[in-house]
Amino acid sequence: MKFTYFTLIGLLAMLTFQNCKSQEVKIEDYNASLASDFNKQIIETAIAEDNLLTMKGVRSASMAHVAMHDALNSIVPKYRHYAYRTQSPDANPISAAAYAAYSVAINQYPDKKETFKKILEKHISNIQDSESKIKGKTLGEAAADAILQKREGDKWNGQADYTFHPMAPGVYAEFNEHSGTPEGFIFGAGLAAIKPFLLTNYDHFKAPPPPKINSEAYTKAFNEVKELGRFDSKTRTKDQSHLAMWWKEFGESSHNNLLRDLIKKENPNLWDATRSFALMNMVIFDGYVNVFYNKFHYNHWRPYTAIRWAANDGNDSTEPDEEWNNLHKHTYPFPSYPSAHGTASTAAMTVLANTFGKGDNYKFTMVQKEVDSAGFFSGRMKMDPPTRSFSSFSEAGLEASMSRVYLGIHFRYDSEEGNKLGAQIGNYASDNFLKPL
């Protein structure tokens, strides 16, 4: 065989191609256990630190998964980046994703460095020391630094002034004897001023006003929660009582638990799973920001106040009950409309329907073994049964929203508007961020 200059060039090109091909990253070879492990530990750490009563936990989870997402998509671009973009095809994906999550986690929880280091070492210990592993570490740390810088000054733990208004029909009033909080305490006023991850501003979506107190719509909602939500209700079914208590768990905990279960069941690749974790946690965060803006904008009263003070509401069709109490004998200390739980839960469920590859028509079971028996520090009670099953993500989001009526802490219009608001936020996120390339 006669070799010419061009033959040699061709052989070299072919060998180079084969060599590159042997190093090509195949996304399907990387499972999602790394993402699930860091997610679980961040949420557990947040619960131990502040019982999820601040935005720190869901903010930390959002940043960790965004950093992982941006690092992975700098190696093999499958989805649009969020905070950091480069080209690093020779970096090891496990090293990159692990160092991205680890760097965010120890930045937010430095006293738990050893705990997170164990997860890091679990996943990188089988990677041979190489330039690829080093490049992965450099890439992951850079992606983490980018999202940490982007979130600087976002006011996640800021405070805001709130002035209680004189008692009047429809106006939020203090009930510290029922909330178990100090006199003059209000929760969440500062949430309305936080910089969102995805929405253009805290007031991106504006809910319409709640019904007027003398309207037929208000009267109907008043009478419904007065009966269905009361502690000794004769019309609330056993299943409605169960779902009312079962859905009490914060969305940061319950929905991340669900996503980890779905990942274990469906075994998506690391790219897809990390994207789902990132989008879901960001919409939970933004859901709280947006709904608390609406809450404090309308400053609407809770059923506990409305029912006990109905003699003064100017509506002849509402009857007061000065001894009325709700199912768990507790009301959260912030305005009612719209439902925050309905907003955050539906936003999360909407993202899962849009990103998990199955659409809304998907059967699944959620597990919630324990919930608060009443308020934030009331002690935990076991749920029997600990599971609820659904035929779609939207069904679950709606049930989470409506659970607050049976619990006796929201009017139906609070829950319905929270459900609508959450769907808007979830769809906006899915339509505009981390899109497939």
N, C-alpha and C positions, 0 to 999 in steps of 0.2 A: 504494500500500500504506500502510495506516495503522499508525504505530508508537505503541505504548503504552509506558508505564513498564515493564510486565512483559515486553514484547517486547525492549526494550533490555537488561533484566537477563538475559534468555535469550540474546541475542546475545553479550553480554559473557562469560557463563558458557561458551558454546560456544567463543569465541575463546580464552579462558583454557585450556580443556581441550585445544584443538588445539595451543596453544603448549606446554603441559606435555607433551603426547604427543610433540611433536617433540624434546623434550629427554630423553625416557624412555630409560634405559639398556637396551639389548638384550644380554643375557648372551652370546648366541651370536655376537655380533660381536667378542668378545674372545678371542683364542687364548692358548695356554699358554706361548708362547716366553719371556715374562718370568719365569715361575716356573722354567722349566728352566734359563735362563741363570744366575740367582742360585744355584740348587741346585748346578749344576756347579761354579761358582767357589768356593762355600763348601766343598764336599767336596774339591776340589783344594787349596785353601788349608790345610785341616785335614791332609791327607796330607803336604803339604810341611812343616808345622810339627811334627807329632808322630807321623806315620805311623799315625794313628788308634789310638794306644796309650793315649789318654785318651778321656774321654767328651765332650770339648769340641766336636769336629766334629759329631757327631749331635745334640748339645744345641743348637748354634748353628743347624743346619739346621731343627730342630724349631721353635725360636723364630721364625726368619725366616718360615717358612711359616705358622705360627700367626698372626703379625702380619698377613701378607698376607690370610689367610683372614678374620680378624676385620674388617679394613678393607673388603674387598670386600663382606662380608655386612652391613656398615653402610650400604652404598650400595643394594644390592639384596639383601634378606634371602632367601637360599635355604637356608642351613644354620644350625644353632645356633652361636652364638659360643663362644669358649673363655675368653679373658681380657679382652676389651674389647667393649663394645656401645654403639652410639649410633645415631642416625639422621642420615645425611648424604647424601640422595638426589641432591644437586647436585654432589657431589664427582666428579672425574674418576677412573675406576677404575684406569687405567694409572698415573696420578700417585700414587694412594693405595697401590697394591700395590708399586710401585717404591720409594717412600720408606719403606714398612714394612720391606721386605727390606733395603734399604740401611742403614737406621738400626740394625737388629740386627747386620748384618754388620760395620759399622765400630766398633760397640761391642765386639764380640768380637775383631776383628782390626784394631785401629786403624792398624797399620803397613801395611795393605793398602788404605787408604782410596782411593788413586788407582785401584787396580784395580777396586774395586767402583763407584767413581764413573763409570767408563767404561760399565759395564753400565747404571747409572742413566740416564746421558745418552743412551745408545743408544735407550732406550725412551721417554723423555719429550721428546726433541728435536723430535718431530713434533707435539707437543701445543701448540696455540696458547696464548700467555700469556692467562690469563683467571682470573676468580674461581673457576671450577670446578677449574682446575689448582692454584691456591693451596689451595683447600679439600681437594683430594686429598692434597697434601703435609702439611697439618695433621693430617688424619685418619690417614695412614700413620704419621707420627711418634708420634701418640698411641697407636695400636695397638701399635707397637713398644715404647714405654715401658711399656705395661701388662704385656706378657709378660715384659719384662726385670725389672720389679719383682716379678712373681709368682714368678720363679725365683731371686730373691736368697736366699742362705743355703741353697740346696738341697744343699750338700755334694758337688757334682759332682766336685770335686778333693780331697776329704777323704782322710785317711789313717786306717788302722785297725790296731790291734795284732794280731799273729798269733804264736802260740807253736807251734813244731813239737812233735809228740807222739813218744814213743819208738816204734820200729818195732813194729808189731803187725798181725795179719791185717786187711786192709781199710782201714787208716789211711793217709792221705796222707803220703808221705815225700819228703824232698828228693832231687833227682837233678840237681844243678847241672851235673854233667859232661855230662848229656844235654840240658838246657835251655839251656846256654850262658850262664847268669846267675850273678851273684856268689853266693857261699855265704851262706845265710840269706835269700835273696831270695824273696818270694812276690808274685805279681801278683793284683790285684783284690780284696783284702780290704776296701778302702774302698768298693767298689761296692755292697756289701750294705747300706750305710747311707744311700744317696742317696735323696732325695725323688723319687718317680716323677712323670711328667706326668699319667698317667691312672689307674693303680692306686691304691688307697686307701693302700697302704704298701708297703715293700719286700718284705714277707712275704705279700702279697695271695694268691698261689697257693702252696700247699705241696705239694711232690712227696712221694709215699710213699717209705719207706726203700728203698735198693737191696737186692738179694738178699743173704742171709747167705752168708758165704764157704764154709761147708760144705754149701750147698744144691745141688740138682741144677741150678737155674736159673743159679747162678753158674758152676758147672763147665762148663755148655754155652757160656755167654758167654765164659768164659776160653779154652776150646779154640778157639772160633771166631776170636777176635781174634789168638790166638797164631799161627794158620795164615794167615788172610786178611790180617792186618795186618803180617806180618813182611816184612822187606826183600826176602828172596829167596823169597817165597811161590810154591809150585808150583800153587796152586789159584786164586789171584786172577786174574781175567781181564784182558785188555788194557783193556777198557772200565772195569772197576772201578778199575784203576790210574789211568786218565785222570780219572775223576770224583773220585777221592780227592784228587788234586793240584789239579784245576780249581776245586774248591769251597773252596780255602784262603783266598780273598780275603775280607776282612771284609765283613759285611753292609752296613755304612754305604756302602761303595763299590759293591759289586756290585748291590745292590738299588736304589740311586738311579740307577745306570747303566741298569738294566732299566726303571725307571719313565720315565726320559727317553726311552728308545727306544719304549716303548709310547705315550707321548704324541705323539711324532713320527708314529707309525703311525696312531693313532686320532683325533688332532686334537680332543681335548675342549676345552671352553671353559675360561677362566681360573679360574672359580669351582670347577669340578669337579677340575681338575688340582691347584690349590693345596690343596684339601681332601685329596686323595690323598697328596700330598707331606707334609702336616702329620701326618696319621694314621700313615702308614708310618714316618716318622722317630721319632715319639713311641713307637710300639710297639717299635721296635728299641732305643731308649733304655731303656724300661721292661722289655723282655725281658732285657737285660743285668743290670739292677738286681735283678730277681726271681730270675733263675737263679743269680746269684752269692750271693744270700742262701741259696738251697738248697744250693749247692756247699759253702759254709763251714759250713752247719748239719750236713751229713753228713760232710764232710771225707774223702771216699772216695778210695782210691788209684787210680793210673793203671796201665794194662796193663804199662808198662815195669817198674814196681816189682813188680807182682803176678807176672809171669812169671819174672823173675829171682830172686824171693825165695820161690817157691812151695813150696820144701822146708820152709818154716817156717809155712805158712798154716793148718795143721791140717786140710787137706782131702786125703785120700789119693788122690783122683781127679785131682788137678792135678799135672802133671810140670814141674819147673823147667827153665829154659834160661838159664843164666847169661851166655850170649853173645847173647841175643835182641836184635834191633833192629827198628824199624818202617820203613815205606816211605820216609819222608823223614829218618830218623835224627835225630829231634827230638821232644821232648814239651814242651808248654807248662807253665809253672811255677805251676799252681794245681790244686785238686782236680778230680776227673773228673766226678762225678755231680751234676746232669744235664749234658748237652752244651749249652754256651753258644751254639755256632754253630747247633745244631739249633733252639734256642729262638728266637734272633733271626731266623734265616732263615724259619722257619715262621710266626712272628708277622707278618713283613713280607708273606709270600706270602698269608696269610689276609686281611690288610687289602686287598691288591690284588684278591683274589677278591671281597671284599665291597663294594668301593668303585668298582672300575673299570667297572662297568656290564655286565660280560660273565659274571659268575658264575665258578664254578670250571672249567667246561668251556670252556677257551680255549687254543688252541695258540700257542706263542711260542718264540722262540729267544733265548738269552742269550749274550753275548759276553764272554769273559775272555781277554785277550791274554797277560797275564803274571801270575805269582804268585810269592810268596816260595819259594825253593828248599828252605828248611828253616825256621829260626826267623825272628824279627822282623827281624833285620838280616843275613840270610844272602845277600842279593842276589836279583835277580829272574831267573826263567827263563820262556821263552816256552812257551805251551801250543799243542800241535799235535794235533788241531785246536783253534782258539780258541773254538768254539761248542758248546753243548749245547741240544737241543730238547726241549720238553715238551708234553704234551697238556692239562695243567691246572696251576694254581698249587699245588695240594696235592701233586701228583707232584713238583714241583720242591722244595717244602719238605721232603718226606720224603727225597729223594735227598741234599739238603744235609745232613740229619741223619745219614743212614746212611754218608755219605762218610767220616766219622771212624773208623768201624770198619775200612774198607779202608786208611785211612791208618795205622792201628795205634795211635791215641791214645785211643780210647774203647771201652768194652764196648758191646754191642748195647743193653743196658738204659739206658745213659747216653743213647744216641741216640734211642731210642724215647721216653723220658720227656721229653727236650728237645723232641721233635716235639709231644708232647701239651701240654706247657707253653706252647709257642709258639702253638698253635692256641687255647688258652684265652685267652691274652693278646690275640691278634688279634681274636677274636670278642667279647671283653669291650669292647675299644676301639670296634669297629664298632657294637655294640649300644647304647653309652652316650654317645658323644661325636661332635660335629659332625654330628648327625643332620639329615636333611632336614626342613624346616619344613612 
